[in-house]
Amino acid sequence: MDRREFIRMMGLAVGATALTPLYAADEDMVVKAPPMPDVPATQLSEKCWYIRAKDPEPTPENHGFFSNPGFIVTSEGVVVLEPGGSVQIGEMILRQIRKVTDKPVVMVINTHYHGDHWLGNHAFVEAYPDVPIYAHPATFQKIKDGAGDFWLNFFNRVTNNAVMGTIVTPPNKVLKGGEVLKVGDTELRIHHYSNPDYEDRVHTESDLMVEVPDQKIVYIGDVAMRRIANAADGSFRGTIDAMQRWQKQFAGYTLSPGHGHHDDIQLFKDQELFFKTIWDNVAKYYEEGLSPFEMKPKIMAEPFMQQVASKWPGYQSTLGKFISVAVQEYESSMF
Ligand SMILES: [Zn+2]
């Protein structure tokens, strides 16, 4: 497929409006920000890799690269988890894959609808026009509702237009959780948290995790991270419940997260303790009639916060938002 066809196809797929800020009427006037520098991949096991973003937030200096793509090299080809948040990042990931294998990319999986986890689809469709891109139905819905433009505009604003030229490229195949995919010699098990009491939510209602059983690796997207950034789409009770479940289920596994360093199930344990410390205290102080503003210093005095969470990026700036979200969830849980 040539570039003209590709752009036309994308226009049909997402509606021409998505293209207007990025492309002039004549495709020769395409404005595309320069490539981003290589970030070397880290090998987790024989088949599994990830590319660790050093920064916790998008900036002009990091070209908006602040979440960790991963890839699995199977006998049949490469499976990419998290294609990055721009065409430039997607192309950088492809260059790192090329250093490891010359096998084609045969599958892309988007773990949820936050833009840093799927806008790089563009680069993979350009390189492999027929590549299947999987995501949860809730990711499809959010992209249909405009998540692509929302995140692109945000990234362009905070990176000084380093993601310019990225075309909103939605996934094209559905995973709901529970599937077992066979890619050459490698089995992939797909996990989605399901508990209607908490709207099936952990970090969002669309989270997918990808388990590679023969490598004892699980790519967890954003369901757990040592970073305080965005609780608005998630559930405190869903997160606590999921973390308790998955600590048992994935004992002995290495977790490759969407943000921060890989680790064992201690990553799930820390996430559980962080969310539980906030939730339990919000419940207690809400009943005592305290405002979120008054709760904050009391929660910050908890040992887990002082000893562990206070070292995470975003603690000073974003903890208050987490407490507000917990208060809202607590209020709605009473009806
Ligand atoms: Zn996210």
Boltz pocket constraint, residues with backbone or C-beta under 6 A from the ligand:
constraints:
  - pocket:
      binder: B
      contacts: [[A, 112], [A, 114], [A, 203], [A, 222], [A, 230]]
      max_distance: 6.0
